[in-house]
Amino acid sequence: MTTLTLKVPGALADRLTELARRRGISRSALVREALQALLENGRPRKRPSVLDLAGDLCGCVEGPGDLSYNKKYMEDFGR
């Protein structure tokens, strides 16, 4: 394995250290994983959004379409 040295801003180093600690891997392993994903996919691997995970549930229920702005639905709110 070849050694590569690079400089990163302190805030990025802190984030890298924290993520590596949470995942239980070394910072080097985390950087290797990110570089591999970038080179294979053209962009770093990202976590799926809530919409990605539950997109099939969007629009599966029915109800009044004006809940966000019709004040009559808020009359008893908080009581």
Steps between C-alpha positions, in 0.01 A plus 500: 500500500631846410503781756330827408532812715256787475399809693140569599341789688455447873119487479517229234751302706267521800204376296711220356618394846145503640355296212784248518445465876122446456557238230778330695759527223820696453508837328718345231241232430227762484696714254581193287131409493399854399764518227398160365134606485595825327712324240240228433185710497626844409379635833527404867242255630226683686246383750150462356250772581168440675332537160728232356414262783125567524421636155255219428289620794458855369142562401370169635255658746204725439369794695424868469742668263504830687636401844795735480302820456137446605458649851195288585728196543701688764206601725557232768875462448688484831199438723 
